[in-house]
């Protein structure tokens, strides 16, 4: 039997994008979010379980669409201001992404907005801090400097809302690992599932189920999508509660490095769970 999964919901903001709205994080612009990406992660305990899982996916009609590899590098301040407030800044082979928690967490699991692209990420940070108080890893990029001077504004919780460190502070590499991914496509009971099977360089194996929900259907739409994912998981022999940590590879990597583990226990113990 496979181990308990994790779930999350991601609202993607892409840069550049054809339409924009006023950012809740300040006087910046964010891409209008049109799709809700509902995910559920399952950790597989061994290569044998991985092989059995992929065999079940293929037997259920799944098709292997792509194989690829990439390196993730997560950034944070010395005292982990992002991690301890459930924010995650990542560089994946040159593509920058910031996960920002949204308040509608609950039955639908953790809900995140994904802000993608240097310009929009800079707008987020500079909308919450005075320009120069936070040093971003890509601060000197010309396209970022052009966007990065938004004034502060009201909005959902951000790192600045929860005991920020004394400015200025710098975001530097925190956790890094390489992943080999196989992307499966599965049509089941009228829904089109994406299933990513990841083998991380530190030994963690994770399968991620994904369904896309069009528009802002509210928590009911997210809960409905998670229920569909649960049924697909049951069909494939995966059992577990949906509302667990969505950053499973990130957390697993931390727990396997004594230095990272002690730093996280000191500054962001909640991310490690009970």
N, C-alpha and C positions, 0 to 999 in steps of 0.2 A: 504494500500500500504506500502511496506517496504521502509525503509530509504535508502539514497544514499550509495553506496558501496565504498570500497577502493580496489586498485589493486597493485600488486607487482609481480616482477619476481625474482626467487631465483635460483642461480647457486650453486649447492651443492658440496662442497669439503668434503670428508669423511675421517676420520682417525680411524683405518688404512685403506688403499686402495691398490689394486693390482698394480697400475701404478702411476707414479709421474711425475711432470714437475717442472722447476725452478720457484720459486715464484716471482711475480712482486713486492712483498713487501720487498724483501731482498734476501740474499743468503740462502734461506731456500727452502724446497721442499713442494709442495702442491699436493694433489691428482688431477689427471686429471679429469676435469669436463666433464661428458658425458651427463647428463640430465639437461634440463632447466625446472624448476618448475614454471608454470605460475599460479598466484593466483588472486582471487578477493574476497574481504571481504564485507559482507553485515551486517549491524547492525539491529537487530530485536528489536522492541520497547517494546514488552510485551510478557508474556507467551502465550497469546492468538495468537499473530502473529507467535510465534514459532510453536505452534501446527498446525496452518493453513499451514505454510511453509512446515513442515515435512509431512503433509498429501498430499500436492501437489507433493513433491518429491516421496513419495511412490506410488501415483497414476500414476506418469510418468514412473514407473518401477524401482524406486530406492529400494535398499535392505540395511537394517541396518546391517553393517558388524561387528561393535565392539562398545562397550561402555567402557570408561575408565576415570580416573581422574588423574591429575598431578598438581604439584606446580611449577610455574616459579618464579625465582628470577633474576632480572636484576641488573647489577653492573655498577658503574660509579665512577668517581672521585668527589671530593667535589664540583668542579665547572663544572661538567657535560661535560667533554671533549669529551666523546663518543656521548652522546645524541645530543649535539649541532653540531656535524659533521656527523650526520645521521648514526652512528654506534651503534650496540646493542649487548651487551654481556649478555648471559643468561645461567643460570643453570636450566635445567628442570629435576628434580629428578635425579641429578647426571650426566646428559648428557650436556656437555658444547657446546655452539654454539655462533659464532660471525657473525653478519650480517654486510657486508662491501659494501657500495654503489659503483656502477660501473658507468663510465661516460656515457654509452649509455642510459640515461634517455630521455624520450621524448614521442613520440606517444605510445610507449609500456608501459608507466607508469614507476614507479621506478624500477630499476634493482639492485638486490643485489647478491653478492656472499655469500653463507653460508659456513663458515669454521667450521667444526665440529670436536671436540676432543681437549683435553688439549694441546697435543704436537703441533698441527698445529696452534692453537691460540697463544701459547707461541712464536712460530716462527714468527708469524705476528707482535706481539708487539716488540719482541727483534730485529726484522729486521728494525724497525723504531726508536727505542730508544736504548741508551747504556744499556747494561745489568745492572739491579739494579735501573734504573731510574723509572721504572714502577713496582709496586708490584701487581702481579696477585693474585686472591683469592686462587689459587691452586699452588702457587709458590714453596712450599716445596716438592711437589710430585717428587719422584725420576725420573719417566719417563719424566716429564716436564723439570727438570734440565738438563737432558741429551741432550735435543733438544734446550734449550732456550738460545743460545749465538750466534745467527746469526748477521752478520754485516749489517749495513744500506745499502739500495739500492734504486734505483729509482722505481717508480710505481705509480699506481693511488692514488688519494687523500686518506689520512689516518688521524687519529687524530693528528699525528705529523706535518701534513702539514698546520694545521689551528690553529695558536696561542696556542700551548700546554702550560700547566702550568709549572712553574719552577720545575724541577726534584728535588728529587724524588716525585712521587705521587702514591697513593694507590687506587685501584679499590675496592670499598666496596658496600654492598647491597644498592640499591636505590629504586626499586619498586618490590613488591612481591604479588602474588595472586594465588589462586587455581582455576582450571578449570575442570568442568565436560564436557566431549566430547562424542558425538555420531558420528561415522564415517559411512557415507552413500556411496554406490557405485551406480552410475547411468550410464547406457549405452544409449546414445541418439544420433541419426543421425550418427552412426558409431564411435563415440568417447566415451572413458571411463573416466567419470568424478568421482573425489572424492569430496565429500561434507562433511566437518567437521562442526558440530553444537556445538558451545561452550557456556556454561553458566558459567561466571566468578563469583567468590565469592563476588565481590562488586556489582553485579547486571547486568552487561553488557551481552547481548546475541548477538553472532556473528555467521554468517554462512559463511564458506569459501569454494569457488569453486576452484578446482585445475585440471589443465591438464598438462601432461608431454610432453615436446618437446624433441625429441632425437637429440643430437649433438648440434653444434653451427650453428643454422640456421639463425643467425643474427636477427636484429630487425623485419624483415618481418615475420619470423616464430613466434615470440612472439606476434606481432600484430594480426596475423591470429588466434593464440590460444585464445587471448583475445576476438576476434570477435565471436569465437565459444562459449566462456563462456557467452558473452553478449546475444547471441541467446538463450542459455539455461536459462539464468536469465529471459529473456522476456517470455519464455514459462512457467516459474514458477511464473510470476507476480512480478518480481523484476525489478525496474527501477532506473537508476542513472548513473552518469558519472563515467568512470573507473579510472581516475587519481587522486585519493585522498589518504590520509595518510594510509599506509599499517599497521601501528602499532596501530590499533584502540583500542585494549584492553589496551595496554600499556598507550596510551594517555588518555583514559577514566579513568583509575585508577588514573593517576596524577591529573586530573581535580576534582576528588571527595575528594582529601585530601588537605586541605589548606596549610599545610607545604610543601608538594611536589609541589603544584601549584606555590607557591611563589618562591621556589628555582628554578623551571624551568623557570618562567618568568624572573628571574634575569640572569640566565646563558644560557638558551637554548630556548628562546621564539619562535623561528621558528617552533619547533616541535608541538606547540599548534595550529598552523594554524592562519588564519586571524581572 
